[in-house]
Each structure stands twice: as C-alpha cells, then as structure tokens.
Amino acid sequence: MEKIKVAKIIDRPDLIRDMDSKAVLATDLDRYQQHKQRKHFLKNVMNQSEEIESLKQDVSEIKEMLSQLLKDK
C-alpha cells in the first residue's frame, strides 16, 4: 500500500493518504488512544444514566404499590 503525507494539503503532518482507497488516515496514536478512552468513558456514563433512570422508575412503582397497600387497609 503506497502512502503519501497530506500535510501540504491541509497543514496536518499527522495525516497520510492511502493511495489505493484515497482515504485520509490519522497516524497520531496518542490522540487515537485518548479518543478511545473518551468514547469508553461516555459509554459508561450513558449506561449509568440509563440504570439510574431505571432505578427511579422502580422506586416510583414501589412507592405506588405501598400507597395502594396502605389505602386498602
């Protein structure tokens, strides 16, 4: 696979072009690792947020059931 730098085109020495597919590829491994960590962190935050919402709904349902039980007595 023949590659050439595209820094002259877009002023970014961390990019190269794959001459077969004409794709522009990033070569900065540190930024790639940071991106992966950020993506993993955001996924965890979203999962926690969904779990919190689920727990809120469960608590609300439990409160409603307790209220019904107390009314029936």
N, CA, C and O atoms as a printed pandas DataFrame, in Angstrom:
     atom_number atom_name residue_name chain_id  residue_number  x_coord  y_coord  z_coord
0              1         N          MET        A               1    0.847   -1.172    0.000
1              2        CA          MET        A               1    0.000    0.000    0.000
2              3         C          MET        A               1    0.895    1.239    0.000
3              4         O          MET        A               1    1.653    1.456    0.945
4              5         N          GLU        A               2    0.811    2.035   -1.035
5              6        CA          GLU        A               2    1.607    3.253   -1.159
6              7         C          GLU        A               2    0.898    4.381   -0.410
7              8         O          GLU        A               2   -0.302    4.586   -0.592
8              9         N          LYS        A               3    1.632    5.111    0.431
9             10        CA          LYS        A               3    1.043    6.209    1.197
10            11         C          LYS        A               3    1.858    7.474    0.980
11            12         O          LYS        A               3    3.080    7.412    0.843
12            13         N          ILE        A               4    1.188    8.622    0.948
13            14        CA          ILE        A               4    1.896    9.892    0.897
14            15         C          ILE        A               4    1.341   10.786    1.989
15            16         O          ILE        A               4    0.178   10.658    2.372
16            17         N          LYS        A               5    2.167   11.688    2.490
17            18        CA          LYS        A               5    1.697   12.630    3.505
18            19         C          LYS        A               5    0.820   13.690    2.840
19            20         O          LYS        A               5    1.039   14.052    1.684
20            21         N          VAL        A               6   -0.164   14.178    3.574
21            22        CA          VAL        A               6   -1.052   15.208    3.040
22            23         C          VAL        A               6   -0.898   16.510    3.807
23            24         O          VAL        A               6   -1.772   17.375    3.754
24            25         N          ALA        A               7    0.197   16.648    4.508
25            26        CA          ALA        A               7    0.413   17.845    5.312
26            27         C          ALA        A               7    0.377   19.106    4.472
27            28         O          ALA        A               7   -0.110   20.139    4.931
28            29         N          LYS        A               8    0.880   19.040    3.263
29            30        CA          LYS        A               8    0.885   20.227    2.406
30            31         C          LYS        A               8   -0.525   20.646    2.010
31            32         O          LYS        A               8   -0.788   21.821    1.750
32            33         N          ILE        A               9   -1.420   19.676    1.970
33            34        CA          ILE        A               9   -2.779   19.973    1.525
34            35         C          ILE        A               9   -3.602   20.607    2.647
35            36         O          ILE        A               9   -4.253   21.630    2.438
36            37         N          ILE        A              10   -3.574   20.003    3.831
37            38        CA          ILE        A              10   -4.418   20.507    4.909
38            39         C          ILE        A              10   -3.618   20.918    6.142
39            40         O          ILE        A              10   -4.191   21.144    7.208
40            41         N          ASP        A              11   -2.311   21.015    6.001
41            42        CA          ASP        A              11   -1.458   21.503    7.074
42            43         C          ASP        A              11   -1.540   20.646    8.335
43            44         O          ASP        A              11   -1.558   21.171    9.449
44            45         N          ARG        A              12   -1.589   19.323    8.156
45            46        CA          ARG        A              12   -1.663   18.390    9.283
46            47         C          ARG        A              12   -0.661   17.266    9.058
47            48         O          ARG        A              12   -0.969   16.325    8.327
48            49         N          PRO        A              13    0.529   17.327    9.659
49            50        CA          PRO        A              13    1.540   16.287    9.436
50            51         C          PRO        A              13    1.169   14.922   10.024
51            52         O          PRO        A              13    1.832   13.928    9.728
52            53         N          ASP        A              14    0.128   14.861   10.845
53            54        CA          ASP        A              14   -0.282   13.591   11.450
54            55         C          ASP        A              14   -1.237   12.799   10.557
55            56         O          ASP        A              14   -1.780   11.781   10.985
56            57         N          LEU        A              15   -1.446   13.257    9.318
57            58        CA          LEU        A              15   -2.348   12.570    8.397
58            59         C          LEU        A              15   -1.577   12.044    7.196
59            60         O          LEU        A              15   -0.612   12.653    6.733
60            61         N          ILE        A              16   -2.032   10.888    6.701
61            62        CA          ILE        A              16   -1.472   10.327    5.475
62            63         C          ILE        A              16   -2.617    9.898    4.578
63            64         O          ILE        A              16   -3.745    9.722    5.040
64            65         N          ARG        A              17   -2.329    9.731    3.304
65            66        CA          ARG        A              17   -3.372    9.302    2.369
66            67         C          ARG        A              17   -3.023    7.913    1.846
67            68         O          ARG        A              17   -1.901    7.658    1.409
68            69         N          ASP        A              18   -4.006    7.026    1.902
69            70        CA          ASP        A              18   -3.883    5.696    1.315
70            71         C          ASP        A              18   -4.161    5.857   -0.173
71            72         O          ASP        A              18   -5.273    6.204   -0.570
72            73         N          MET        A              19   -3.152    5.606   -0.988
73            74        CA          MET        A              19   -3.301    5.855   -2.417
74            75         C          MET        A              19   -4.223    4.843   -3.101
75            76         O          MET        A              19   -4.719    5.112   -4.195
76            77         N          ASP        A              20   -4.463    3.685   -2.479
77            78        CA          ASP        A              20   -5.384    2.709   -3.068
78            79         C          ASP        A              20   -6.828    3.152   -2.911
79            80         O          ASP        A              20   -7.595    3.158   -3.875
80            81         N          SER        A              21   -7.195    3.522   -1.689
81            82        CA          SER        A              21   -8.591    3.884   -1.420
82            83         C          SER        A              21   -8.819    5.394   -1.424
83            84         O          SER        A              21   -9.960    5.856   -1.420
84            85         N          LYS        A              22   -7.742    6.147   -1.431
85            86        CA          LYS        A              22   -7.788    7.622   -1.362
86            87         C          LYS        A              22   -8.277    8.116    0.000
87            88         O          LYS        A              22   -8.651    9.280    0.141
88            89         N          ALA        A              23   -8.274    7.241    0.991
89            90        CA          ALA        A              23   -8.716    7.615    2.338
90            91         C          ALA        A              23   -7.636    8.418    3.041
91            92         O          ALA        A              23   -6.443    8.193    2.834
92            93         N          VAL        A              24   -8.063    9.347    3.865
93            94        CA          VAL        A              24   -7.146   10.100    4.712
94            95         C          VAL        A              24   -7.120    9.407    6.064
95            96         O          VAL        A              24   -8.167    9.190    6.675
96            97         N          LEU        A              25   -5.929    9.059    6.532
97            98        CA          LEU        A              25   -5.776    8.288    7.764
98            99         C          LEU        A              25   -4.986    9.072    8.796
99           100         O          LEU        A              25   -4.015    9.750    8.461
100          101         N          ALA        A              26   -5.401    8.979   10.049
101          102        CA          ALA        A              26   -4.684    9.615   11.153
102          103         C          ALA        A              26   -3.596    8.675   11.650
103          104         O          ALA        A              26   -3.801    7.464   11.732
104          105         N          THR        A              27   -2.447    9.233   11.978
105          106        CA          THR        A              27   -1.329    8.409   12.453
106          107         C          THR        A              27   -0.932    8.731   13.883
107          108         O          THR        A              27    0.003    8.125   14.405
108          109         N          ASP        A              28   -1.614    9.667   14.531
109          110        CA          ASP        A              28   -1.283   10.066   15.899
110          111         C          ASP        A              28   -1.895    9.065   16.877
111          112         O          ASP        A              28   -3.082    9.147   17.191
112          113         N          LEU        A              29   -1.090    8.126   17.354
113          114        CA          LEU        A              29   -1.591    7.064   18.230
114          115         C          LEU        A              29   -2.052    7.587   19.586
115          116         O          LEU        A              29   -2.986    7.038   20.169
116          117         N          ASP        A              30   -1.410    8.643   20.098
117          118        CA          ASP        A              30   -1.829    9.222   21.378
118          119         C          ASP        A              30   -3.253    9.775   21.294
119          120         O          ASP        A              30   -4.072    9.542   22.183
120          121         N          ARG        A              31   -3.532   10.497   20.233
121          122        CA          ARG        A              31   -4.881   11.051   20.057
122          123         C          ARG        A              31   -5.895    9.936   19.864
123          124         O          ARG        A              31   -7.028   10.038   20.335
124          125         N          TYR        A              32   -5.501    8.875   19.179
125          126        CA          TYR        A              32   -6.387    7.727   18.986
126          127         C          TYR        A              32   -6.722    7.076   20.323
127          128         O          TYR        A              32   -7.880    6.750   20.584
128          129         N          GLN        A              33   -5.707    6.887   21.173
129          130        CA          GLN        A              33   -5.940    6.308   22.498
130          131         C          GLN        A              33   -6.848    7.212   23.341
131          132         O          GLN        A              33   -7.741    6.725   24.034
132          133         N          GLN        A              34   -6.616    8.527   23.278
133          134        CA          GLN        A              34   -7.465    9.469   24.008
134          135         C          GLN        A              34   -8.905    9.373   23.525
135          136         O          GLN        A              34   -9.837    9.399   24.329
136          137         N          HIS        A              35   -9.084    9.265   22.228
137          138        CA          HIS        A              35  -10.430    9.146   21.655
138          139         C          HIS        A              35  -11.109    7.878   22.163
139          140         O          HIS        A              35  -12.276    7.909   22.552
140          141         N          LYS        A              36  -10.377    6.762   22.161
141          142        CA          LYS        A              36  -10.953    5.506   22.642
142          143         C          LYS        A              36  -11.332    5.603   24.117
143          144         O          LYS        A              36  -12.390    5.117   24.518
144          145         N          GLN        A              37  -10.474    6.229   24.930
145          146        CA          GLN        A              37  -10.770    6.384   26.358
146          147         C          GLN        A              37  -12.001    7.266   26.556
147          148         O          GLN        A              37  -12.867    6.952   27.372
148          149         N          ARG        A              38  -12.078    8.357   25.817
149          150        CA          ARG        A              38  -13.219    9.270   25.922
150          151         C          ARG        A              38  -14.506    8.548   25.519
151          152         O          ARG        A              38  -15.537    8.695   26.176
152          153         N          LYS        A              39  -14.441    7.775   24.445
153          154        CA          LYS        A              39  -15.607    7.033   23.981
154          155         C          LYS        A              39  -16.046    6.006   25.021
155          156         O          LYS        A              39  -17.240    5.850   25.274
156          157         N          HIS        A              40  -15.090    5.311   25.622
157          158        CA          HIS        A              40  -15.385    4.327   26.669
158          159         C          HIS        A              40  -16.013    5.017   27.889
159          160         O          HIS        A              40  -16.978    4.513   28.463
160          161         N          PHE        A              41  -15.462    6.168   28.276
161          162        CA          PHE        A              41  -15.981    6.928   29.412
162          163         C          PHE        A              41  -17.425    7.360   29.151
163          164         O          PHE        A              41  -18.286    7.210   30.018
164          165         N          LEU        A              42  -17.688    7.892   27.969
165          166        CA          LEU        A              42  -19.041    8.352   27.643
166          167         C          LEU        A              42  -20.030    7.197   27.590
167          168         O          LEU        A              42  -21.189    7.353   27.975
168          169         N          LYS        A              43  -19.581    6.043   27.116
169          170        CA          LYS        A              43  -20.445    4.873   27.096
170          171         C          LYS        A              43  -20.812    4.469   28.521
171          172         O          LYS        A              43  -21.963    4.131   28.797
172          173         N          ASN        A              44  -19.830    4.506   29.426
173          174        CA          ASN        A              44  -20.102    4.183   30.828
174          175         C          ASN        A              44  -21.071    5.174   31.449
175          176         O          ASN        A              44  -21.969    4.782   32.194
176          177         N          VAL        A              45  -20.898    6.445   31.150
177          178        CA          VAL        A              45  -21.794    7.477   31.684
178          179         C          VAL        A              45  -23.215    7.243   31.190
179          180         O          VAL        A              45  -24.168    7.361   31.959
180          181         N          MET        A              46  -23.361    6.910   29.907
181          182        CA          MET        A              46  -24.697    6.662   29.366
182          183         C          MET        A              46  -25.326    5.435   30.023
183          184         O          MET        A              46  -26.513    5.447   30.347
184          185         N          ASN        A              47  -24.544    4.386   30.220
185          186        CA          ASN        A              47  -25.065    3.182   30.873
186          187         C          ASN        A              47  -25.509    3.481   32.304
187          188         O          ASN        A              47  -26.559    3.015   32.745
188          189         N          GLN        A              48  -24.703    4.260   33.022
189          190        CA          GLN        A              48  -25.052    4.617   34.399
190          191         C          GLN        A              48  -26.303    5.472   34.426
191          192         O          GLN        A              48  -27.152    5.315   35.303
192          193         N          SER        A              49  -26.414    6.371   33.473
193          194        CA          SER        A              49  -27.587    7.234   33.402
194          195         C          SER        A              49  -28.856    6.414   33.145
195          196         O          SER        A              49  -29.894    6.654   33.762
196          197         N          GLU        A              50  -28.762    5.454   32.240
197          198        CA          GLU        A              50  -29.909    4.587   31.960
198          199         C          GLU        A              50  -30.269    3.759   33.183
199          200         O          GLU        A              50  -31.448    3.559   33.475
200          201         N          GLU        A              51  -29.265    3.280   33.896
201          202        CA          GLU        A              51  -29.523    2.484   35.094
202          203         C          GLU        A              51  -30.173    3.326   36.184
203          204         O          GLU        A              51  -31.065    2.848   36.884
204          205         N          ILE        A              52  -29.744    4.555   36.333
205          206        CA          ILE        A              52  -30.335    5.451   37.323
206          207         C          ILE        A              52  -31.802    5.707   36.988
207          208         O          ILE        A              52  -32.656    5.692   37.874
208          209         N          GLU        A              53  -32.092    5.942   35.713
209          210        CA          GLU        A              53  -33.481    6.166   35.296
210          211         C          GLU        A              53  -34.327    4.934   35.588
211          212         O          GLU        A              53  -35.469    5.055   36.033
212          213         N          SER        A              54  -33.783    3.769   35.344
213          214        CA          SER        A              54  -34.500    2.526   35.614
214          215         C          SER        A              54  -34.774    2.386   37.116
215          216         O          SER        A              54  -35.869    1.992   37.518
216          217         N          LEU        A              55  -33.790    2.704   37.926
217          218        CA          LEU        A              55  -33.965    2.623   39.379
218          219         C          LEU        A              55  -35.008    3.626   39.862
219          220         O          LEU        A              55  -35.799    3.322   40.756
220          221         N          LYS        A              56  -35.011    4.806   39.282
221          222        CA          LYS        A              56  -36.018    5.808   39.647
222          223         C          LYS        A              56  -37.419    5.288   39.359
223          224         O          LYS        A              56  -38.338    5.449   40.162
224          225         N          GLN        A              57  -37.562    4.667   38.208
225          226        CA          GLN        A              57  -38.880    4.139   37.848
226          227         C          GLN        A              57  -39.275    3.006   38.798
227          228         O          GLN        A              57  -40.429    2.923   39.218
228          229         N          ASP        A              58  -38.326    2.139   39.136
229          230        CA          ASP        A              58  -38.608    1.049   40.073
230          231         C          ASP        A              58  -39.050    1.591   41.430
231          232         O          ASP        A              58  -40.008    1.093   42.022
232          233         N          VAL        A              59  -38.352    2.605   41.914
233          234        CA          VAL        A              59  -38.704    3.200   43.210
234          235         C          VAL        A              59  -40.084    3.831   43.138
235          236         O          VAL        A              59  -40.874    3.725   44.077
236          237         N          SER        A              60  -40.366    4.476   42.043
237          238        CA          SER        A              60  -41.682    5.088   41.874
238          239         C          SER        A              60  -42.781    4.027   41.895
239          240         O          SER        A              60  -43.822    4.222   42.522
240          241         N          GLU        A              61  -42.554    2.912   41.215
241          242        CA          GLU        A              61  -43.539    1.832   41.208
242          243         C          GLU        A              61  -43.713    1.232   42.604
243          244         O          GLU        A              61  -44.832    0.920   43.012
244          245         N          ILE        A              62  -42.622    1.074   43.326
245          246        CA          ILE        A              62  -42.689    0.542   44.692
246          247         C          ILE        A              62  -43.478    1.495   45.582
247          248         O          ILE        A              62  -44.298    1.054   46.387
248          249         N          LYS        A              63  -43.240    2.781   45.446
249          250        CA          LYS        A              63  -43.977    3.762   46.238
250          251         C          LYS        A              63  -45.469    3.701   45.928
251          252         O          LYS        A              63  -46.308    3.793   46.824
252          253         N          GLU        A              64  -45.780    3.546   44.662
253          254        CA          GLU        A              64  -47.181    3.460   44.259
254          255         C          GLU        A              64  -47.837    2.219   44.858
255          256         O          GLU        A              64  -48.969    2.279   45.340
256          257         N          MET        A              65  -47.130    1.104   44.827
257          258        CA          MET        A              65  -47.663   -0.143   45.393
258          259         C          MET        A              65  -47.859   -0.016   46.899
259          260         O          MET        A              65  -48.871   -0.472   47.432
260          261         N          LEU        A              66  -46.914    0.592   47.583
261          262        CA          LEU        A              66  -47.043    0.793   49.027
262          263         C          LEU        A              66  -48.217    1.694   49.348
263          264         O          LEU        A              66  -48.946    1.478   50.316
264          265         N          SER        A              67  -48.381    2.694   48.528
265          266        CA          SER        A              67  -49.507    3.602   48.726
266          267         C          SER        A              67  -50.833    2.858   48.567
267          268         O          SER        A              67  -51.758    3.060   49.354
268          269         N          GLN        A              68  -50.924    2.009   47.562
269          270        CA          GLN        A              68  -52.117    1.204   47.337
270          271         C          GLN        A              68  -52.366    0.268   48.537
271          272         O          GLN        A              68  -53.500    0.129   48.997
272          273         N          LEU        A              69  -51.329   -0.350   49.021
273          274        CA          LEU        A              69  -51.456   -1.267   50.172
274          275         C          LEU        A              69  -51.978   -0.529   51.396
275          276         O          LEU        A              69  -52.826   -1.049   52.120
276          277         N          LEU        A              70  -51.480    0.671   51.629
277          278        CA          LEU        A              70  -51.901    1.453   52.792
278          279         C          LEU        A              70  -53.347    1.925   52.642
279          280         O          LEU        A              70  -54.075    2.020   53.630
280          281         N          LYS        A              71  -53.755    2.216   51.435
281          282        CA          LYS        A              71  -55.140    2.631   51.197
282          283         C          LYS        A              71  -56.111    1.486   51.433
283          284         O          LYS        A              71  -57.220    1.699   51.923
284          285         N          ASP        A              72  -55.702    0.286   51.091
285          286        CA          ASP        A              72  -56.565   -0.894   51.202
286          287         C          ASP        A              72  -56.775   -1.333   52.660
287          288         O          ASP        A              72  -57.725   -2.062   52.945
288          289         N          LYS        A              73  -55.938   -0.920   53.551
289          290        CA          LYS        A              73  -56.067   -1.339   54.972
290          291         C          LYS        A              73  -57.040   -0.533   55.727
291          292         O          LYS        A              73  -57.246   -0.771   56.917
